[in-house]
Amino acid sequence: MDGRNRDNIKPGMQVSIVLKNDQHTGKLTPGKVKDILTKSGFHPHGIKVRLSSGDVGRVKEIVS
């Protein structure tokens, strides 16, 4: 599923995000969505979320 569409992402889902500090390397951080931070329905670089671990980044992959 596409991490650029807000409708595809729900709290509790397992996703992989890219953190701000990892944007140049593309390193992904897995986790469970706690909050959806992007208000618009679409973002070309991925919807910004906060994971249950507290990490904030843009969704690159939806695992579940």
N, C-alpha and C positions, 0 to 999 in steps of 0.2 A: 504494500500500500504506500501511498505517496505522503511523505512527511511535510509537504508544502501546503496541504489542504487541512484547515482546522477541523473540519467535520470528521476526518479520519482518526483524530486523536482524542482519547478520553482518559480521565484520571484512572490510574490503576493499570494502564497498559504498559507492557514491556517495550522499550524503545532503545535505540542507540542515538546519542547526541554528539555533536562536536562542540566542545567548550571554546570560549573566546580565545584562550591561550593556545588552543590546538588547531585553530583554523588554518594556519600555514602548513601544518603537517597532515591534517585530515584524520588525526587519531580520534577514534570513536570511544565514547564512554557509555556503557550499558546501564540501564536502571529502570525504575518504575515511575511513571508520571504522577506527580503530586498536584501541580498547578499548571494551567495553560496561561502563558503570559502575553502572547500575541492576541490582539483584539480583532484584527482583520481576518477574513475567511481564507486568505491565501497569502503566502509570502514566498518569493522566488528562492530564498536561501533556506527555507524550512521554518516551521512554526517554533517559536521560542517557548520552552517549558522549564519548569523546576522539577527536578527529580526528588524522590523521597530522601535521598542522601543530602539534598541541599544544593547540588550542582545545577547550574543554569546553562542552557545551550540550545542550539537549534536541532530539531529532529532530522536525522538523515535516513534512518531505517526504523520501520515499525516491525517489531519482532512478533507480537501477538495481535 
